[in-house]
C-alpha cells in the first residue's frame, strides 16, 4: 500500500493528521498535508485507510495492495 497526496487539492482541514498522526502532519506554512510514511507498515494500514476516507477534499489516495471492501483492514 502506498499513500499519495495531491497538495493542490488539499484544503488543510487536518482530518488526516487527526485520524492518523503517525502517518500525516500539516505544513506550518499553509496547512497542507505532509505524508510522513508513504509506505505504511501493516500495523498502520487501517489508520491509513480511515485517514484517506476522512479527507474532505479527496486529496489523499492509496495504491498497491489494498484490502477488498468488507475485508479486514477496509473500513468501508
PDB file of N, CA, C and O in Angstrom, chain B, residues numbered from 101:
ATOM      1  N   UNK B 101       0.840  -1.169   0.000  1.00  0.00           N
ATOM      2  CA  UNK B 101       0.000   0.000   0.000  1.00  0.00           C
ATOM      3  C   UNK B 101       0.889   1.237   0.000  1.00  0.00           C
ATOM      4  O   UNK B 101       1.880   1.309   0.726  1.00  0.00           O
ATOM      5  N   UNK B 102       0.517   2.204  -0.825  1.00  0.00           N
ATOM      6  CA  UNK B 102       1.251   3.464  -0.887  1.00  0.00           C
ATOM      7  C   UNK B 102       0.259   4.613  -0.791  1.00  0.00           C
ATOM      8  O   UNK B 102      -0.793   4.595  -1.430  1.00  0.00           O
ATOM      9  N   UNK B 103       0.605   5.615   0.017  1.00  0.00           N
ATOM     10  CA  UNK B 103      -0.226   6.803   0.191  1.00  0.00           C
ATOM     11  C   UNK B 103       0.277   7.893  -0.746  1.00  0.00           C
ATOM     12  O   UNK B 103       1.475   8.168  -0.817  1.00  0.00           O
ATOM     13  N   UNK B 104      -0.656   8.505  -1.462  1.00  0.00           N
ATOM     14  CA  UNK B 104      -0.322   9.644  -2.311  1.00  0.00           C
ATOM     15  C   UNK B 104      -1.175  10.841  -1.892  1.00  0.00           C
ATOM     16  O   UNK B 104      -2.342  10.695  -1.528  1.00  0.00           O
ATOM     17  N   UNK B 105      -0.573  12.017  -1.951  1.00  0.00           N
ATOM     18  CA  UNK B 105      -1.280  13.242  -1.591  1.00  0.00           C
ATOM     19  C   UNK B 105      -1.187  14.237  -2.735  1.00  0.00           C
ATOM     20  O   UNK B 105      -0.115  14.459  -3.299  1.00  0.00           O
ATOM     21  N   UNK B 106      -2.324  14.833  -3.068  1.00  0.00           N
ATOM     22  CA  UNK B 106      -2.389  15.891  -4.070  1.00  0.00           C
ATOM     23  C   UNK B 106      -2.478  17.206  -3.303  1.00  0.00           C
ATOM     24  O   UNK B 106      -3.560  17.618  -2.886  1.00  0.00           O
ATOM     25  N   UNK B 107      -1.331  17.861  -3.120  1.00  0.00           N
ATOM     26  CA  UNK B 107      -1.295  19.095  -2.335  1.00  0.00           C
ATOM     27  C   UNK B 107      -2.106  20.214  -2.971  1.00  0.00           C
ATOM     28  O   UNK B 107      -2.530  21.140  -2.280  1.00  0.00           O
ATOM     29  N   UNK B 108      -2.327  20.140  -4.278  1.00  0.00           N
ATOM     30  CA  UNK B 108      -3.154  21.130  -4.953  1.00  0.00           C
ATOM     31  C   UNK B 108      -4.622  21.022  -4.580  1.00  0.00           C
ATOM     32  O   UNK B 108      -5.351  22.012  -4.639  1.00  0.00           O
ATOM     33  N   UNK B 109      -5.062  19.836  -4.199  1.00  0.00           N
ATOM     34  CA  UNK B 109      -6.450  19.613  -3.779  1.00  0.00           C
ATOM     35  C   UNK B 109      -6.643  19.810  -2.290  1.00  0.00           C
ATOM     36  O   UNK B 109      -7.756  20.081  -1.839  1.00  0.00           O
ATOM     37  N   UNK B 110      -5.576  19.677  -1.521  1.00  0.00           N
ATOM     38  CA  UNK B 110      -5.660  19.742  -0.064  1.00  0.00           C
ATOM     39  C   UNK B 110      -6.149  21.114   0.386  1.00  0.00           C
ATOM     40  O   UNK B 110      -5.659  22.148  -0.069  1.00  0.00           O
ATOM     41  N   UNK B 111      -7.138  21.099   1.301  1.00  0.00           N
ATOM     42  CA  UNK B 111      -7.684  22.356   1.831  1.00  0.00           C
ATOM     43  C   UNK B 111      -7.209  22.617   3.259  1.00  0.00           C
ATOM     44  O   UNK B 111      -7.605  23.605   3.878  1.00  0.00           O
ATOM     45  N   UNK B 112      -6.362  21.734   3.778  1.00  0.00           N
ATOM     46  CA  UNK B 112      -5.801  21.945   5.105  1.00  0.00           C
ATOM     47  C   UNK B 112      -6.764  21.674   6.247  1.00  0.00           C
ATOM     48  O   UNK B 112      -6.598  22.231   7.332  1.00  0.00           O
ATOM     49  N   UNK B 113      -7.764  20.836   6.030  1.00  0.00           N
ATOM     50  CA  UNK B 113      -8.732  20.532   7.084  1.00  0.00           C
ATOM     51  C   UNK B 113      -8.087  19.778   8.243  1.00  0.00           C
ATOM     52  O   UNK B 113      -8.531  19.904   9.384  1.00  0.00           O
ATOM     53  N   UNK B 114      -7.058  19.007   7.967  1.00  0.00           N
ATOM     54  CA  UNK B 114      -6.319  18.320   9.015  1.00  0.00           C
ATOM     55  C   UNK B 114      -6.920  17.016   9.492  1.00  0.00           C
ATOM     56  O   UNK B 114      -6.449  16.453  10.480  1.00  0.00           O
ATOM     57  N   UNK B 115      -7.946  16.517   8.821  1.00  0.00           N
ATOM     58  CA  UNK B 115      -8.556  15.254   9.237  1.00  0.00           C
ATOM     59  C   UNK B 115      -7.559  14.102   9.172  1.00  0.00           C
ATOM     60  O   UNK B 115      -7.606  13.198  10.007  1.00  0.00           O
ATOM     61  N   UNK B 116      -6.672  14.122   8.207  1.00  0.00           N
ATOM     62  CA  UNK B 116      -5.680  13.055   8.088  1.00  0.00           C
ATOM     63  C   UNK B 116      -4.753  13.034   9.296  1.00  0.00           C
ATOM     64  O   UNK B 116      -4.488  11.974   9.862  1.00  0.00           O
ATOM     65  N   UNK B 117      -4.266  14.194   9.686  1.00  0.00           N
ATOM     66  CA  UNK B 117      -3.349  14.285  10.826  1.00  0.00           C
ATOM     67  C   UNK B 117      -4.052  13.953  12.138  1.00  0.00           C
ATOM     68  O   UNK B 117      -3.434  13.395  13.044  1.00  0.00           O
ATOM     69  N   UNK B 118      -5.331  14.289  12.250  1.00  0.00           N
ATOM     70  CA  UNK B 118      -6.094  13.941  13.444  1.00  0.00           C
ATOM     71  C   UNK B 118      -6.402  12.448  13.498  1.00  0.00           C
ATOM     72  O   UNK B 118      -6.384  11.839  14.568  1.00  0.00           O
ATOM     73  N   UNK B 119      -6.683  11.867  12.338  1.00  0.00           N
ATOM     74  CA  UNK B 119      -7.047  10.458  12.256  1.00  0.00           C
ATOM     75  C   UNK B 119      -5.843   9.536  12.375  1.00  0.00           C
ATOM     76  O   UNK B 119      -5.919   8.491  13.020  1.00  0.00           O
ATOM     77  N   UNK B 120      -4.736   9.919  11.757  1.00  0.00           N
ATOM     78  CA  UNK B 120      -3.541   9.066  11.742  1.00  0.00           C
ATOM     79  C   UNK B 120      -2.280   9.918  11.922  1.00  0.00           C
ATOM     80  O   UNK B 120      -1.529  10.121  10.968  1.00  0.00           O
ATOM     81  N   UNK B 121      -2.049  10.413  13.134  1.00  0.00           N
ATOM     82  CA  UNK B 121      -0.903  11.298  13.357  1.00  0.00           C
ATOM     83  C   UNK B 121       0.456  10.630  13.137  1.00  0.00           C
ATOM     84  O   UNK B 121       1.458  11.323  12.959  1.00  0.00           O
ATOM     85  N   UNK B 122       0.502   9.313  13.146  1.00  0.00           N
ATOM     86  CA  UNK B 122       1.763   8.619  12.858  1.00  0.00           C
ATOM     87  C   UNK B 122       2.088   8.639  11.370  1.00  0.00           C
ATOM     88  O   UNK B 122       3.227   8.390  10.974  1.00  0.00           O
ATOM     89  N   UNK B 123       1.084   8.936  10.546  1.00  0.00           N
ATOM     90  CA  UNK B 123       1.273   8.906   9.090  1.00  0.00           C
ATOM     91  C   UNK B 123       1.240  10.278   8.434  1.00  0.00           C
ATOM     92  O   UNK B 123       1.827  10.469   7.369  1.00  0.00           O
ATOM     93  N   UNK B 124       0.557  11.238   9.059  1.00  0.00           N
ATOM     94  CA  UNK B 124       0.344  12.537   8.428  1.00  0.00           C
ATOM     95  C   UNK B 124       0.649  13.683   9.388  1.00  0.00           C
ATOM     96  O   UNK B 124       0.519  13.557  10.606  1.00  0.00           O
ATOM     97  N   UNK B 125       1.056  14.798   8.799  1.00  0.00           N
ATOM     98  CA  UNK B 125       1.234  16.053   9.528  1.00  0.00           C
ATOM     99  C   UNK B 125       0.725  17.143   8.599  1.00  0.00           C
ATOM    100  O   UNK B 125       0.284  16.870   7.483  1.00  0.00           O
ATOM    101  N   UNK B 126       0.792  18.368   9.070  1.00  0.00           N
ATOM    102  CA  UNK B 126       0.387  19.512   8.257  1.00  0.00           C
ATOM    103  C   UNK B 126       1.524  20.511   8.189  1.00  0.00           C
ATOM    104  O   UNK B 126       2.257  20.706   9.159  1.00  0.00           O
ATOM    105  N   UNK B 127       1.663  21.142   7.034  1.00  0.00           N
ATOM    106  CA  UNK B 127       2.677  22.164   6.825  1.00  0.00           C
ATOM    107  C   UNK B 127       2.390  23.370   7.720  1.00  0.00           C
ATOM    108  O   UNK B 127       1.252  23.828   7.822  1.00  0.00           O
ATOM    109  N   UNK B 128       3.421  23.863   8.351  1.00  0.00           N
ATOM    110  CA  UNK B 128       3.256  25.072   9.165  1.00  0.00           C
ATOM    111  C   UNK B 128       3.032  26.301   8.288  1.00  0.00           C
ATOM    112  O   UNK B 128       2.492  27.304   8.756  1.00  0.00           O
ATOM    113  N   UNK B 129       3.441  26.233   7.024  1.00  0.00           N
ATOM    114  CA  UNK B 129       3.289  27.368   6.113  1.00  0.00           C
ATOM    115  C   UNK B 129       1.849  27.562   5.649  1.00  0.00           C
ATOM    116  O   UNK B 129       1.305  28.663   5.732  1.00  0.00           O
ATOM    117  N   UNK B 130       1.232  26.479   5.157  1.00  0.00           N
ATOM    118  CA  UNK B 130      -0.104  26.631   4.571  1.00  0.00           C
ATOM    119  C   UNK B 130      -1.121  25.595   5.048  1.00  0.00           C
ATOM    120  O   UNK B 130      -2.268  25.606   4.599  1.00  0.00           O
ATOM    121  N   UNK B 131      -0.722  24.714   5.940  1.00  0.00           N
ATOM    122  CA  UNK B 131      -1.644  23.732   6.491  1.00  0.00           C
ATOM    123  C   UNK B 131      -1.885  22.506   5.631  1.00  0.00           C
ATOM    124  O   UNK B 131      -2.658  21.626   6.010  1.00  0.00           O
ATOM    125  N   UNK B 132      -1.234  22.436   4.476  1.00  0.00           N
ATOM    126  CA  UNK B 132      -1.468  21.286   3.602  1.00  0.00           C
ATOM    127  C   UNK B 132      -0.797  20.036   4.162  1.00  0.00           C
ATOM    128  O   UNK B 132       0.098  20.097   5.004  1.00  0.00           O
ATOM    129  N   UNK B 133      -1.265  18.916   3.663  1.00  0.00           N
ATOM    130  CA  UNK B 133      -0.848  17.612   4.155  1.00  0.00           C
ATOM    131  C   UNK B 133       0.637  17.338   3.898  1.00  0.00           C
ATOM    132  O   UNK B 133       1.197  17.713   2.867  1.00  0.00           O
ATOM    133  N   UNK B 134       1.242  16.675   4.872  1.00  0.00           N
ATOM    134  CA  UNK B 134       2.591  16.122   4.735  1.00  0.00           C
ATOM    135  C   UNK B 134       2.450  14.639   5.044  1.00  0.00           C
ATOM    136  O   UNK B 134       2.009  14.264   6.130  1.00  0.00           O
ATOM    137  N   UNK B 135       2.826  13.797   4.086  1.00  0.00           N
ATOM    138  CA  UNK B 135       2.786  12.350   4.298  1.00  0.00           C
ATOM    139  C   UNK B 135       4.109  11.949   4.939  1.00  0.00           C
ATOM    140  O   UNK B 135       5.171  12.070   4.329  1.00  0.00           O
ATOM    141  N   UNK B 136       4.031  11.473   6.170  1.00  0.00           N
ATOM    142  CA  UNK B 136       5.234  11.097   6.909  1.00  0.00           C
ATOM    143  C   UNK B 136       5.768   9.731   6.496  1.00  0.00           C
ATOM    144  O   UNK B 136       6.978   9.506   6.496  1.00  0.00           O
ATOM    145  N   UNK B 137       4.869   8.825   6.146  1.00  0.00           N
ATOM    146  CA  UNK B 137       5.247   7.456   5.766  1.00  0.00           C
ATOM    147  C   UNK B 137       4.433   7.040   4.545  1.00  0.00           C
ATOM    148  O   UNK B 137       3.349   6.478   4.700  1.00  0.00           O
ATOM    149  N   UNK B 138       4.928   7.302   3.330  1.00  0.00           N
ATOM    150  CA  UNK B 138       4.172   6.958   2.119  1.00  0.00           C
ATOM    151  C   UNK B 138       3.882   5.467   1.978  1.00  0.00           C
ATOM    152  O   UNK B 138       2.891   5.083   1.358  1.00  0.00           O
ATOM    153  N   UNK B 139       4.743   4.626   2.552  1.00  0.00           N
ATOM    154  CA  UNK B 139       4.548   3.171   2.520  1.00  0.00           C
ATOM    155  C   UNK B 139       4.329   2.688   3.953  1.00  0.00           C
ATOM    156  O   UNK B 139       5.266   2.216   4.597  1.00  0.00           O
ATOM    157  N   UNK B 140       3.093   2.803   4.457  1.00  0.00           N
ATOM    158  CA  UNK B 140       2.862   2.490   5.867  1.00  0.00           C
ATOM    159  C   UNK B 140       3.079   1.012   6.170  1.00  0.00           C
ATOM    160  O   UNK B 140       2.789   0.152   5.338  1.00  0.00           O
ATOM    161  N   UNK B 141       3.590   0.721   7.360  1.00  0.00           N
ATOM    162  CA  UNK B 141       3.734  -0.668   7.761  1.00  0.00           C
ATOM    163  C   UNK B 141       2.350  -1.290   7.973  1.00  0.00           C
ATOM    164  O   UNK B 141       1.367  -0.573   8.161  1.00  0.00           O
ATOM    165  N   UNK B 142       2.276  -2.611   7.941  1.00  0.00           N
ATOM    166  CA  UNK B 142       0.973  -3.280   8.096  1.00  0.00           C
ATOM    167  C   UNK B 142       0.192  -2.836   9.333  1.00  0.00           C
ATOM    168  O   UNK B 142      -1.036  -2.767   9.288  1.00  0.00           O
ATOM    169  N   UNK B 143       0.861  -2.543  10.406  1.00  0.00           N
ATOM    170  CA  UNK B 143       0.173  -2.135  11.637  1.00  0.00           C
ATOM    171  C   UNK B 143      -0.562  -0.804  11.490  1.00  0.00           C
ATOM    172  O   UNK B 143      -1.461  -0.509  12.277  1.00  0.00           O
ATOM    173  N   UNK B 144      -0.191   0.000  10.497  1.00  0.00           N
ATOM    174  CA  UNK B 144      -0.818   1.316  10.305  1.00  0.00           C
ATOM    175  C   UNK B 144      -1.735   1.372   9.088  1.00  0.00           C
ATOM    176  O   UNK B 144      -2.221   2.446   8.733  1.00  0.00           O
ATOM    177  N   UNK B 145      -1.977   0.242   8.449  1.00  0.00           N
ATOM    178  CA  UNK B 145      -2.820   0.242   7.244  1.00  0.00           C
ATOM    179  C   UNK B 145      -4.253   0.672   7.539  1.00  0.00           C
ATOM    180  O   UNK B 145      -4.831   1.445   6.774  1.00  0.00           O
ATOM    181  N   UNK B 146      -4.831   0.190   8.626  1.00  0.00           N
ATOM    182  CA  UNK B 146      -6.202   0.589   8.966  1.00  0.00           C
ATOM    183  C   UNK B 146      -6.285   2.095   9.186  1.00  0.00           C
ATOM    184  O   UNK B 146      -7.234   2.739   8.738  1.00  0.00           O
ATOM    185  N   UNK B 147      -5.300   2.651   9.869  1.00  0.00           N
ATOM    186  CA  UNK B 147      -5.272   4.095  10.107  1.00  0.00           C
ATOM    187  C   UNK B 147      -5.153   4.850   8.792  1.00  0.00           C
ATOM    188  O   UNK B 147      -5.793   5.887   8.616  1.00  0.00           O
ATOM    189  N   UNK B 148      -4.344   4.345   7.868  1.00  0.00           N
ATOM    190  CA  UNK B 148      -4.190   4.994   6.559  1.00  0.00           C
ATOM    191  C   UNK B 148      -5.515   4.995   5.804  1.00  0.00           C
ATOM    192  O   UNK B 148      -5.898   6.008   5.217  1.00  0.00           O
ATOM    193  N   UNK B 149      -6.203   3.879   5.818  1.00  0.00           N
ATOM    194  CA  UNK B 149      -7.498   3.792   5.134  1.00  0.00           C
ATOM    195  C   UNK B 149      -8.507   4.759   5.740  1.00  0.00           C
ATOM    196  O   UNK B 149      -9.221   5.448   5.011  1.00  0.00           O
ATOM    197  N   UNK B 150      -8.570   4.814   7.063  1.00  0.00           N
ATOM    198  CA  UNK B 150      -9.508   5.742   7.719  1.00  0.00           C
ATOM    199  C   UNK B 150      -9.176   7.187   7.371  1.00  0.00           C
ATOM    200  O   UNK B 150     -10.077   7.985   7.114  1.00  0.00           O
ATOM    201  N   UNK B 151      -7.902   7.525   7.361  1.00  0.00           N
ATOM    202  CA  UNK B 151      -7.495   8.900   7.060  1.00  0.00           C
ATOM    203  C   UNK B 151      -7.848   9.276   5.627  1.00  0.00           C
ATOM    204  O   UNK B 151      -8.348  10.374   5.381  1.00  0.00           O
ATOM    205  N   UNK B 152      -7.594   8.386   4.690  1.00  0.00           N
ATOM    206  CA  UNK B 152      -7.915   8.665   3.279  1.00  0.00           C
ATOM    207  C   UNK B 152      -9.415   8.864   3.120  1.00  0.00           C
ATOM    208  O   UNK B 152      -9.848   9.769   2.406  1.00  0.00           O
ATOM    209  N   UNK B 153     -10.206   8.033   3.774  1.00  0.00           N
ATOM    210  CA  UNK B 153     -11.665   8.148   3.664  1.00  0.00           C
ATOM    211  C   UNK B 153     -12.208   9.379   4.385  1.00  0.00           C
ATOM    212  O   UNK B 153     -13.314   9.827   4.085  1.00  0.00           O
ATOM    213  N   UNK B 154     -11.450   9.929   5.326  1.00  0.00           N
ATOM    214  CA  UNK B 154     -11.932  11.100   6.068  1.00  0.00           C
ATOM    215  C   UNK B 154     -11.572  12.424   5.402  1.00  0.00           C
ATOM    216  O   UNK B 154     -12.050  13.476   5.828  1.00  0.00           O
ATOM    217  N   UNK B 155     -10.746  12.390   4.374  1.00  0.00           N
ATOM    218  CA  UNK B 155     -10.294  13.626   3.725  1.00  0.00           C
ATOM    219  C   UNK B 155     -11.453  14.302   2.981  1.00  0.00           C
ATOM    220  O   UNK B 155     -11.987  13.726   2.033  1.00  0.00           O
ATOM    221  N   UNK B 156     -11.850  15.507   3.391  1.00  0.00           N
ATOM    222  CA  UNK B 156     -12.994  16.164   2.758  1.00  0.00           C
ATOM    223  C   UNK B 156     -12.743  16.637   1.328  1.00  0.00           C
ATOM    224  O   UNK B 156     -13.691  16.846   0.570  1.00  0.00           O
ATOM    225  N   UNK B 157     -11.479  16.805   0.955  1.00  0.00           N
ATOM    226  CA  UNK B 157     -11.182  17.285  -0.400  1.00  0.00           C
ATOM    227  C   UNK B 157     -10.707  16.170  -1.325  1.00  0.00           C
ATOM    228  O   UNK B 157     -10.331  16.433  -2.468  1.00  0.00           O
ATOM    229  N   UNK B 158     -10.719  14.955  -0.853  1.00  0.00           N
ATOM    230  CA  UNK B 158     -10.224  13.787  -1.601  1.00  0.00           C
ATOM    231  C   UNK B 158      -8.806  14.004  -2.133  1.00  0.00           C
ATOM    232  O   UNK B 158      -8.476  13.591  -3.244  1.00  0.00           O
ATOM    233  N   UNK B 159      -7.986  14.651  -1.327  1.00  0.00           N
ATOM    234  CA  UNK B 159      -6.600  14.907  -1.719  1.00  0.00           C
ATOM    235  C   UNK B 159      -5.706  13.694  -1.497  1.00  0.00           C
ATOM    236  O   UNK B 159      -4.579  13.657  -1.990  1.00  0.00           O
ATOM    237  N   UNK B 160      -6.198  12.705  -0.763  1.00  0.00           N
ATOM    238  CA  UNK B 160      -5.404  11.522  -0.460  1.00  0.00           C
ATOM    239  C   UNK B 160      -5.920  10.326  -1.245  1.00  0.00           C
ATOM    240  O   UNK B 160      -7.122  10.185  -1.470  1.00  0.00           O
ATOM    241  N   UNK B 161      -4.996   9.469  -1.656  1.00  0.00           N
ATOM    242  CA  UNK B 161      -5.378   8.229  -2.327  1.00  0.00           C
ATOM    243  C   UNK B 161      -4.389   7.138  -1.947  1.00  0.00           C
ATOM    244  O   UNK B 161      -3.290   7.402  -1.459  1.00  0.00           O
ATOM    245  N   UNK B 162      -4.816   5.907  -2.189  1.00  0.00           N
ATOM    246  CA  UNK B 162      -3.996   4.739  -1.905  1.00  0.00           C
ATOM    247  C   UNK B 162      -3.808   3.935  -3.176  1.00  0.00           C
ATOM    248  O   UNK B 162      -4.693   3.890  -4.030  1.00  0.00           O
ATOM    249  N   UNK B 163      -2.666   3.309  -3.296  1.00  0.00           N
ATOM    250  CA  UNK B 163      -2.417   2.418  -4.425  1.00  0.00           C
ATOM    251  C   UNK B 163      -1.691   1.184  -3.907  1.00  0.00           C
ATOM    252  O   UNK B 163      -1.236   1.146  -2.764  1.00  0.00           O
ATOM    253  N   UNK B 164      -1.594   0.201  -4.749  1.00  0.00           N
ATOM    254  CA  UNK B 164      -0.890  -1.017  -4.366  1.00  0.00           C
ATOM    255  C   UNK B 164      -1.824  -2.039  -3.768  1.00  0.00           C
ATOM    256  O   UNK B 164      -2.993  -2.116  -4.144  1.00  0.00           O
ATOM    257  N   UNK B 165      -1.315  -2.824  -2.842  1.00  0.00           N
ATOM    258  CA  UNK B 165      -2.030  -3.936  -2.220  1.00  0.00           C
ATOM    259  C   UNK B 165      -3.057  -3.414  -1.226  1.00  0.00           C
ATOM    260  O   UNK B 165      -2.717  -3.074  -0.092  1.00  0.00           O
ATOM    261  N   UNK B 166      -4.324  -3.350  -1.658  1.00  0.00           N
ATOM    262  CA  UNK B 166      -5.403  -2.829  -0.810  1.00  0.00           C
ATOM    263  C   UNK B 166      -6.386  -3.941  -0.482  1.00  0.00           C
ATOM    264  O   UNK B 166      -6.642  -4.804  -1.322  1.00  0.00           O
ATOM    265  N   UNK B 167      -6.942  -3.936   0.727  1.00  0.00           N
ATOM    266  CA  UNK B 167      -7.963  -4.929   1.060  1.00  0.00           C
ATOM    267  C   UNK B 167      -9.247  -4.632   0.289  1.00  0.00           C
ATOM    268  O   UNK B 167      -9.571  -3.472   0.033  1.00  0.00           O
ATOM    269  N   UNK B 168      -9.970  -5.677  -0.076  1.00  0.00           N
ATOM    270  CA  UNK B 168     -11.234  -5.531  -0.792  1.00  0.00           C
ATOM    271  C   UNK B 168     -12.302  -5.023   0.175  1.00  0.00           C
ATOM    272  O   UNK B 168     -12.180  -5.212   1.385  1.00  0.00           O
ATOM    273  N   UNK B 169     -13.358  -4.375  -0.353  1.00  0.00           N
ATOM    274  CA  UNK B 169     -14.448  -3.919   0.515  1.00  0.00           C
ATOM    275  C   UNK B 169     -14.988  -5.070   1.353  1.00  0.00           C
ATOM    276  O   UNK B 169     -15.233  -6.164   0.844  1.00  0.00           O
ATOM    277  N   UNK B 170     -15.169  -4.810   2.632  1.00  0.00           N
ATOM    278  CA  UNK B 170     -15.691  -5.811   3.532  1.00  0.00           C
ATOM    279  C   UNK B 170     -14.651  -6.709   4.179  1.00  0.00           C
ATOM    280  O   UNK B 170     -14.955  -7.410   5.144  1.00  0.00           O
ATOM    281  N   UNK B 171     -13.429  -6.699   3.664  1.00  0.00           N
ATOM    282  CA  UNK B 171     -12.353  -7.496   4.248  1.00  0.00           C
ATOM    283  C   UNK B 171     -11.758  -6.752   5.429  1.00  0.00           C
ATOM    284  O   UNK B 171     -11.834  -5.526   5.497  1.00  0.00           O
ATOM    285  N   UNK B 172     -11.159  -7.498   6.371  1.00  0.00           N
ATOM    286  CA  UNK B 172     -10.463  -6.818   7.472  1.00  0.00           C
ATOM    287  C   UNK B 172      -9.421  -5.846   6.914  1.00  0.00           C
ATOM    288  O   UNK B 172      -8.688  -6.172   5.979  1.00  0.00           O
ATOM    289  N   UNK B 173      -9.369  -4.675   7.489  1.00  0.00           N
ATOM    290  CA  UNK B 173      -8.441  -3.656   7.010  1.00  0.00           C
ATOM    291  C   UNK B 173      -9.077  -2.671   6.056  1.00  0.00           C
ATOM    292  O   UNK B 173      -8.421  -1.724   5.622  1.00  0.00           O
ATOM    293  N   UNK B 174     -10.347  -2.870   5.717  1.00  0.00           N
ATOM    294  CA  UNK B 174     -11.062  -1.912   4.872  1.00  0.00           C
ATOM    295  C   UNK B 174     -12.299  -1.460   5.626  1.00  0.00           C
ATOM    296  O   UNK B 174     -13.237  -2.238   5.796  1.00  0.00           O
ATOM    297  N   UNK B 175     -12.317  -0.202   6.085  1.00  0.00           N
ATOM    298  CA  UNK B 175     -13.421   0.271   6.912  1.00  0.00           C
ATOM    299  C   UNK B 175     -14.714   0.530   6.157  1.00  0.00           C
ATOM    300  O   UNK B 175     -15.715   0.893   6.776  1.00  0.00           O
ATOM    301  N   UNK B 176     -14.726   0.355   4.836  1.00  0.00           N
ATOM    302  CA  UNK B 176     -15.951   0.643   4.087  1.00  0.00           C
ATOM    303  C   UNK B 176     -16.850  -0.554   4.004  1.00  0.00           C
ATOM    304  O   UNK B 176     -17.923  -0.480   3.406  1.00  0.00           O
TER     305      UNK B 176
END
